[in-house]
Amino acid sequence: MSEAPQRFVILGGGTAGWMAACLIAHRLGQRAAVTLVESPDIGIIGVGEGSTPQLKAFFDELGIAEAEWMPRCNATYKNGIRFEGWSDAPGFERYFHPFPTAIDDHTAGAFLFHTRARRTGRDAFAHPDRFLLLSRLANERRGPIAGENFPFDIGYGYHFDAHLVGEFLRDHAVSKLGVIHLPRRVADCRVDETGQIAALVADGGEEIAGDFFVDASGFRAELIQQALGEPFESFAGNLFNDAAVAMPSPPGAGPTPCETGASALSNGWAWKIPLTGRTGNGYVYSSRYSDADAAETELRRHLGLLDADVAARHLAMKVGQVRRSWVGNCLAVGLAQGFIEPLEATALHVVHSTVSGFVDAYEAGGFTGTHADAFNSAIYARYEGIRDYIVCHYRMNRRQGEYWRANAQNQDLSDNLKTVITAWFRGDDLAEVVQDLDIARYYAPLSWHCLLGGYGQYPDPARLVAAETDLPLADLGAVDRFITGCALNFAPHDDLLARLV
Ligand SMILES: Cc1cc2nc3c(=O)[nH]c(=O)nc-3n(C[C@H](O)[C@H](O)[C@H](O)COP(=O)(O)OP(=O)(O)OC[C@H]3O[C@@H](n4cnc5c(N)ncnc54)[C@H](O)[C@@H]3O)c2cc1C
């Protein structure tokens, strides 16, 4: 006799809610009956247009080809992030943080070796961009997909219109996976005497009952925080930004970039996300250092849109995480679960890991909470791991101004981050330190080296001495030739986009 399907009720139809609906319905098939409730009046946050390679894993798992979703979502490819103006060290005014990829094995060793030589006072070239293929591809506006004779997989992410991705996933969930979509505003939720959620209560009193509830209600966190009272742990002590202002601009002239721009401004940074048909822009800043009007004016000036008739959207950001993401019969995902500011565009990455890890744990426990504690510890550590890397950007900035100096002097650092920074400045083997701390699963040693090296955190150039001949540096000409040769296998970004339609 087959058992009745688990009734999952998801509150929220933003990207997080629809990703959760698709993954749960896809993974559990007939064993789950999934309903998603959302209020069109409240709407979605509608920002969040850059991803990591995890979004590719998500679409691959659902069996959705790029040609199917990318053109519908005005999506482009993303090789990584270009940081501009975070450092005033000569030669280090900008650097590129590429997604890690198998081909890096051929050149990253030279980069790591050079950073260590330079950290220990030798005159070695140690800017990351020259050593990594995806940086070169981004410079040349080549997309991350090689011809079929190139034998390495390349990791890449996407840029996309958040509203269109939500609509795409909704259509997929409803038409292909049998998810029920209920447009309702939820006014309350009924919690039984054991602390389990029994039902959502819509405006007008209609009850939507379920066995398991997913809180994807955005910053409102209606279930996990409001109904169940799970504490929210703020990261405000070491991540100062708590507001953003966003506005689109026409696409730039010339080939479409395949990188996110992250340019430092007076009191935060501006993102630049190239989509087909428009560019998404926003300024993420600290309201302690700038008011909303000043931030909007600074963003408009930065974009050359001071006099343009384009509306700006102002957003407040709640940065931190709930102590436990899975409480009783409720899982929080997306902004309801937590948010680390968008510098590395990790939010949807965490949504995927959360839902994926939850389904595994829930199934393994026979649809009980047996593995909830282990799951919660893993997700909690993931947030901390990502947060530390983002905090490191601010701590290591070399830019003038009150906001930037306060960040550079910030002493509210985790023990792991202190260990990483100390190891870098002591000239230790940072890759080994990152592995020993067990944090490479959040950011690989190469990413840490890109960040610290990219901001030019090296001894004063005047104090550098020539490298000893018995410890020869890498042949940079060979590195250049290797990267140049590899790059020839990659088509222009615009050609890749044209092939999708
Ligand atoms: C400035 C900024 C930039 C960002 N950039 C990135 C980025 O580059 N990359 C990235 O991955 N992420 C980014 N994010 C995060 C990203 O926007 C979110 O993770 C993503 O959009 C998912 O949001 P969500 O679905 O959790 O919430 P929302 O989009 O806010 O959706 C909440 C849903 O809950 C519903 N709801 C709420 N309360 C009720 C109720 N009572 N009854 C019925 N329905 C209800 C709403 O109607 C809505 O459907 C950014 C966020 C901000 C603030």
The ligand as an SDF file (V2000), in Angstrom:
LIG
                    3D

 53 58  0  0  0  0  0  0  0  0999 V2000
   20.1090   44.7840   -2.9120 C   0  0  0  0  0  0  0  0  0  0  0  0
   20.0650   43.3040   -3.1080 C   0  0  0  0  0  0  0  0  0  0  0  0
   20.8120   42.7170   -4.1180 C   0  0  0  0  0  0  0  0  0  0  0  0
   20.7950   41.3300   -4.2850 C   0  0  0  0  0  0  0  0  0  0  0  0
   21.5880   40.7510   -5.2360 N   0  0  0  0  0  0  0  0  0  0  0  0
   21.6330   39.4040   -5.3240 C   0  0  0  0  0  0  0  0  0  0  0  0
   22.4250   38.7570   -6.3050 C   0  0  0  0  0  0  0  0  0  0  0  0
   23.1030   39.3810   -7.1190 O   0  0  0  0  0  0  0  0  0  0  0  0
   22.4240   37.4050   -6.3430 N   0  0  0  0  0  0  0  0  0  0  0  0
   21.6710   36.6610   -5.4880 C   0  0  0  0  0  0  0  0  0  0  0  0
   21.7230   35.4210   -5.5420 O   0  0  0  0  0  0  0  0  0  0  0  0
   20.8700   37.2550   -4.6010 N   0  0  0  0  0  0  0  0  0  0  0  0
   20.8360   38.5840   -4.4920 C   0  0  0  0  0  0  0  0  0  0  0  0
   20.0050   39.1610   -3.5900 N   0  0  0  0  0  0  0  0  0  0  0  0
   19.1130   38.3080   -2.8190 C   0  0  0  0  0  0  0  0  0  0  0  0
   17.9270   37.9170   -3.6830 C   0  0  0  0  0  0  0  0  0  0  0  0
   17.2100   39.0860   -4.0600 O   0  0  0  0  0  0  0  0  0  0  0  0
   16.9860   37.0030   -2.9370 C   0  0  0  0  0  0  0  0  0  0  0  0
   17.7120   35.9770   -2.3120 O   0  0  0  0  0  0  0  0  0  0  0  0
   16.0320   36.3490   -3.9050 C   0  0  0  0  0  0  0  0  0  0  0  0
   15.3720   37.3210   -4.6740 O   0  0  0  0  0  0  0  0  0  0  0  0
   15.0200   35.5150   -3.1740 C   0  0  0  0  0  0  0  0  0  0  0  0
   14.1550   36.3340   -2.4390 O   0  0  0  0  0  0  0  0  0  0  0  0
   13.0000   35.6170   -1.6460 P   0  0  0  0  0  0  0  0  0  0  0  0
   12.2850   34.7240   -2.5840 O   0  0  0  0  0  0  0  0  0  0  0  0
   13.5680   35.0210   -0.4220 O   0  0  0  0  0  0  0  0  0  0  0  0
   12.0810   36.8320   -1.1790 O   0  0  0  0  0  0  0  0  0  0  0  0
   11.0710   37.7660   -2.0040 P   0  0  0  0  0  0  0  0  0  0  0  0
   11.4490   37.9600   -3.4140 O   0  0  0  0  0  0  0  0  0  0  0  0
   10.9070   38.9910   -1.1650 O   0  0  0  0  0  0  0  0  0  0  0  0
    9.7060   36.9620   -2.0050 O   0  0  0  0  0  0  0  0  0  0  0  0
    8.8770   36.8710   -0.8680 C   0  0  0  0  0  0  0  0  0  0  0  0
    7.5670   36.2540   -1.2700 C   0  0  0  0  0  0  0  0  0  0  0  0
    6.7800   36.0310   -0.0990 O   0  0  0  0  0  0  0  0  0  0  0  0
    5.4790   36.5060   -0.3310 C   0  0  0  0  0  0  0  0  0  0  0  0
    4.8850   36.8510    0.9600 N   0  0  0  0  0  0  0  0  0  0  0  0
    5.4570   37.4800    2.0210 C   0  0  0  0  0  0  0  0  0  0  0  0
    4.5840   37.6020    3.0300 N   0  0  0  0  0  0  0  0  0  0  0  0
    3.4380   37.0310    2.6030 C   0  0  0  0  0  0  0  0  0  0  0  0
    2.1730   36.8390    3.1730 C   0  0  0  0  0  0  0  0  0  0  0  0
    1.8700   37.2670    4.3920 N   0  0  0  0  0  0  0  0  0  0  0  0
    1.2120   36.2160    2.4480 N   0  0  0  0  0  0  0  0  0  0  0  0
    1.4740   35.7720    1.2060 C   0  0  0  0  0  0  0  0  0  0  0  0
    2.6550   35.9180    0.6080 N   0  0  0  0  0  0  0  0  0  0  0  0
    3.6290   36.5470    1.3020 C   0  0  0  0  0  0  0  0  0  0  0  0
    5.6630   37.6790   -1.2750 C   0  0  0  0  0  0  0  0  0  0  0  0
    4.4780   37.9790   -1.9500 O   0  0  0  0  0  0  0  0  0  0  0  0
    6.7330   37.0980   -2.2010 C   0  0  0  0  0  0  0  0  0  0  0  0
    6.1160   36.2790   -3.1780 O   0  0  0  0  0  0  0  0  0  0  0  0
   19.9900   40.5390   -3.4350 C   0  0  0  0  0  0  0  0  0  0  0  0
   19.2010   41.1410   -2.4550 C   0  0  0  0  0  0  0  0  0  0  0  0
   19.2430   42.5050   -2.2720 C   0  0  0  0  0  0  0  0  0  0  0  0
   18.4090   43.1210   -1.1890 C   0  0  0  0  0  0  0  0  0  0  0  0
  1  2  1  0
  2  3  1  0
  2 52  2  0
  3  4  2  0
  4  5  1  0
  4 50  1  0
  5  6  2  0
  6  7  1  0
  6 13  1  0
  7  8  2  0
  7  9  1  0
  9 10  1  0
 10 11  2  0
 10 12  1  0
 12 13  2  0
 13 14  1  0
 14 15  1  0
 14 50  1  0
 15 16  1  0
 16 17  1  0
 16 18  1  0
 18 19  1  0
 18 20  1  0
 20 21  1  0
 20 22  1  0
 22 23  1  0
 23 24  1  0
 24 25  2  0
 24 26  1  0
 24 27  1  0
 27 28  1  0
 28 29  2  0
 28 30  1  0
 28 31  1  0
 31 32  1  0
 32 33  1  0
 33 34  1  0
 33 48  1  0
 34 35  1  0
 35 36  1  0
 35 46  1  0
 36 37  1  0
 36 45  1  0
 37 38  2  0
 38 39  1  0
 39 40  1  0
 39 45  2  0
 40 41  1  0
 40 42  2  0
 42 43  1  0
 43 44  2  0
 44 45  1  0
 46 47  1  0
 46 48  1  0
 48 49  1  0
 50 51  2  0
 51 52  1  0
 52 53  1  0
M  END
$$$$
